[in-house]
Amino acid sequence: MAQASKNSRTTSATQKFYCSCGGEVKMKTVFENGKVKNLAECEKCKRLERRPSDFK
């Protein structure tokens, strides 16, 4: 009898992050100097940080 894996049974919820200016934070992928970087950017004030939690 086949069973579903533990990871497929859990529900995944996405968390939204907001900047102090009130804009929503989106993740961007940037290719720079031969490396791929993930950056968090506020849509309203265009502020860049490494992680969405850095906007607090």
KEGU-536364 format. One record per atom (N, C-alpha, C, CB): residue number from 1; atom name; x, y, z. Coordinates in steps of 0.1 Angstrom, whole numbers, plus 5000, padded with zeros to 4 digits. Glycine has a CB too. Example, Ala and Ser with C-alpha at 12.3 -4.5 7.8 and 13.67 -1.06 7.14 Angstrom:
2
(1 "N" (5132 4943 5078))
(1 "CA" (5123 4955 5078))
(1 "C" (5132 4967 5078))
(1 "CB" (5113 4955 5090))
(2 "N" (5128 4978 5071))
(2 "CA" (5137 4989 5071))
(2 "C" (5129 5000 5079))
(2 "CB" (5141 4994 5057))
***
This chain:
56
(1 "N" (5008 4988 5000))
(1 "CA" (5000 5000 5000))
(1 "C" (5009 5012 5000))
(1 "CB" (4990 5000 5012))
(2 "N" (5007 5021 4990))
(2 "CA" (5016 5033 4989))
(2 "C" (5010 5044 4998))
(2 "CB" (5016 5038 4974))
(3 "N" (5020 5051 5005))
(3 "CA" (5016 5062 5013))
(3 "C" (5023 5074 5009))
(3 "CB" (5020 5058 5028))
(4 "N" (5016 5086 5012))
(4 "CA" (5022 5099 5008))
(4 "C" (5033 5102 5018))
(4 "CB" (5011 5110 5008))
(5 "N" (5043 5109 5014))
(5 "CA" (5054 5113 5022))
(5 "C" (5050 5123 5032))
(5 "CB" (5066 5118 5014))
(6 "N" (5058 5124 5043))
(6 "CA" (5054 5134 5054))
(6 "C" (5054 5148 5048))
(6 "CB" (5064 5133 5065))
(7 "N" (5063 5152 5039))
(7 "CA" (5064 5165 5034))
(7 "C" (5051 5169 5025))
(7 "CB" (5076 5167 5026))
(8 "N" (5046 5159 5019))
(8 "CA" (5034 5162 5010))
(8 "C" (5021 5163 5018))
(8 "CB" (5033 5151 5000))
(9 "N" (5022 5158 5031))
(9 "CA" (5010 5159 5039))
(9 "C" (5009 5172 5046))
(9 "CB" (5010 5148 5049))
(10 "N" (5020 5179 5048))
(10 "CA" (5020 5192 5055))
(10 "C" (5016 5203 5046))
(10 "CB" (5034 5195 5061))
(11 "N" (5009 5213 5051))
(11 "CA" (5005 5224 5043))
(11 "C" (5016 5235 5043))
(11 "CB" (4991 5230 5048))
(12 "N" (5018 5241 5032))
(12 "CA" (5028 5251 5032))
(12 "C" (5022 5265 5030))
(12 "CB" (5038 5249 5020))
(13 "N" (5025 5274 5039))
(13 "CA" (5019 5287 5039))
(13 "C" (5030 5297 5036))
(13 "CB" (5012 5290 5053))
(14 "N" (5028 5306 5027))
(14 "CA" (5038 5316 5024))
(14 "C" (5035 5328 5033))
(14 "CB" (5037 5321 5009))
(15 "N" (5047 5334 5038))
(15 "CA" (5046 5345 5047))
(15 "C" (5049 5358 5039))
(15 "CB" (5056 5343 5059))
(16 "N" (5042 5368 5041))
(16 "CA" (5044 5381 5035))
(16 "C" (5052 5390 5044))
(16 "CB" (5031 5387 5030))
(17 "N" (5062 5396 5038))
(17 "CA" (5070 5406 5046))
(17 "C" (5067 5420 5041))
(17 "CB" (5085 5403 5045))
(18 "N" (5067 5430 5050))
(18 "CA" (5065 5444 5047))
(18 "C" (5076 5452 5052))
(18 "CB" (5051 5448 5052))
(19 "N" (5080 5462 5044))
(19 "CA" (5090 5472 5047))
(19 "C" (5084 5482 5057))
(19 "CB" (5096 5479 5035))
(20 "N" (5093 5490 5064))
(20 "CA" (5089 5500 5073))
(20 "C" (5081 5511 5066))
(20 "CB" (5100 5506 5081))
(21 "N" (5084 5513 5053))
(21 "CA" (5077 5523 5045))
(21 "C" (5062 5519 5041))
(21 "CB" (5085 5527 5032))
(22 "N" (5059 5506 5043))
(22 "CA" (5046 5501 5040))
(22 "C" (5045 5493 5027))
(22 "CB" (5036 5513 5039))
(23 "N" (5056 5492 5020))
(23 "CA" (5056 5484 5008))
(23 "C" (5059 5469 5010))
(23 "CB" (5067 5489 4998))
(24 "N" (5055 5461 5001))
(24 "CA" (5057 5446 5002))
(24 "C" (5070 5442 4997))
(24 "CB" (5046 5439 4994))
(25 "N" (5077 5433 5004))
(25 "CA" (5090 5428 5001))
(25 "C" (5089 5416 4992))
(25 "CB" (5098 5425 5014))
(26 "N" (5096 5417 4981))
(26 "CA" (5097 5405 4971))
(26 "C" (5111 5401 4970))
(26 "CB" (5091 5410 4957))
(27 "N" (5112 5388 4967))
(27 "CA" (5126 5382 4965))
(27 "C" (5129 5383 4950))
(27 "CB" (5126 5367 4970))
(28 "N" (5142 5387 4948))
(28 "CA" (5147 5388 4934))
(28 "C" (5160 5380 4933))
(28 "CB" (5150 5403 4930))
(29 "N" (5162 5374 4922))
(29 "CA" (5174 5366 4919))
(29 "C" (5183 5374 4909))
(29 "CB" (5171 5352 4913))
(30 "N" (5195 5377 4913))
(30 "CA" (5204 5386 4905))
(30 "C" (5216 5378 4902))
(30 "CB" (5208 5399 4913))
(31 "N" (5220 5378 4889))
(31 "CA" (5233 5371 4884))
(31 "C" (5243 5382 4883))
(31 "CB" (5231 5364 4871))
(32 "N" (5253 5381 4892))
(32 "CA" (5263 5392 4893))
(32 "C" (5277 5386 4895))
(32 "CB" (5260 5402 4904))
(33 "N" (5287 5390 4887))
(33 "CA" (5301 5385 4888))
(33 "C" (5302 5370 4888))
(33 "CB" (5307 5390 4901))
(34 "N" (5293 5363 4879))
(34 "CA" (5293 5349 4878))
(34 "C" (5287 5342 4889))
(34 "CB" (5307 5344 4877))
(35 "N" (5280 5349 4898))
(35 "CA" (5273 5342 4910))
(35 "C" (5258 5346 4910))
(35 "CB" (5280 5346 4923))
(36 "N" (5250 5337 4915))
(36 "CA" (5236 5340 4916))
(36 "C" (5233 5344 4931))
(36 "CB" (5227 5327 4913))
(37 "N" (5227 5356 4932))
(37 "CA" (5224 5361 4945))
(37 "C" (5209 5363 4947))
(37 "CB" (5231 5375 4948))
(38 "N" (5204 5360 4958))
(38 "CA" (5190 5362 4962))
(38 "C" (5189 5374 4970))
(38 "CB" (5183 5349 4969))
(39 "N" (5181 5384 4966))
(39 "CA" (5180 5397 4973))
(39 "C" (5165 5399 4975))
(39 "CB" (5186 5408 4965))
(40 "N" (5162 5406 4987))
(40 "CA" (5149 5410 4990))
(40 "C" (5148 5425 4987))
(40 "CB" (5145 5407 5005))
(41 "N" (5137 5429 4979))
(41 "CA" (5136 5443 4975))
(41 "C" (5122 5448 4979))
(41 "CB" (5138 5444 4960))
(42 "N" (5121 5460 4984))
(42 "CA" (5109 5466 4987))
(42 "C" (5103 5472 4974))
(42 "CB" (5110 5477 4998))
(43 "N" (5091 5469 4971))
(43 "CA" (5085 5474 4958))
(43 "C" (5082 5489 4959))
(43 "CB" (5072 5467 4956))
(44 "N" (5080 5495 4971))
(44 "CA" (5077 5509 4972))
(44 "C" (5089 5518 4972))
(44 "CB" (5069 5511 4984))
(45 "N" (5099 5515 4981))
(45 "CA" (5111 5524 4982))
(45 "C" (5123 5518 4975))
(45 "CB" (5113 5526 4997))
(46 "N" (5122 5506 4969))
(46 "CA" (5133 5500 4962))
(46 "C" (5146 5497 4971))
(46 "CB" (5137 5509 4950))
(47 "N" (5144 5495 4984))
(47 "CA" (5155 5492 4993))
(47 "C" (5158 5477 4991))
(47 "CB" (5151 5495 5008))
(48 "N" (5171 5474 4991))
(48 "CA" (5176 5460 4989))
(48 "C" (5182 5455 5002))
(48 "CB" (5186 5459 4978))
(49 "N" (5179 5443 5006))
(49 "CA" (5185 5436 5017))
(49 "C" (5188 5422 5014))
(49 "CB" (5176 5437 5030))
(50 "N" (5195 5414 5022))
(50 "CA" (5198 5400 5019))
(50 "C" (5186 5391 5022))
(50 "CB" (5210 5396 5027))
(51 "N" (5179 5394 5033))
(51 "CA" (5168 5386 5037))
(51 "C" (5156 5395 5040))
(51 "CB" (5172 5378 5050))
(52 "N" (5144 5389 5038))
(52 "CA" (5132 5398 5041))
(52 "C" (5131 5402 5056))
(52 "CB" (5119 5390 5037))
(53 "N" (5136 5394 5065))
(53 "CA" (5136 5397 5079))
(53 "C" (5145 5409 5082))
(53 "CB" (5140 5385 5087))
(54 "N" (5154 5413 5074))
(54 "CA" (5163 5424 5076))
(54 "C" (5155 5438 5075))
(54 "CB" (5174 5424 5067))
(55 "N" (5143 5438 5070))
(55 "CA" (5135 5450 5069))
(55 "C" (5129 5455 5082))
(55 "CB" (5125 5448 5058))
(56 "N" (5130 5447 5092))
(56 "CA" (5123 5451 5105))
(56 "C" (5131 5462 5112))
(56 "CB" (5122 5439 5114))
***
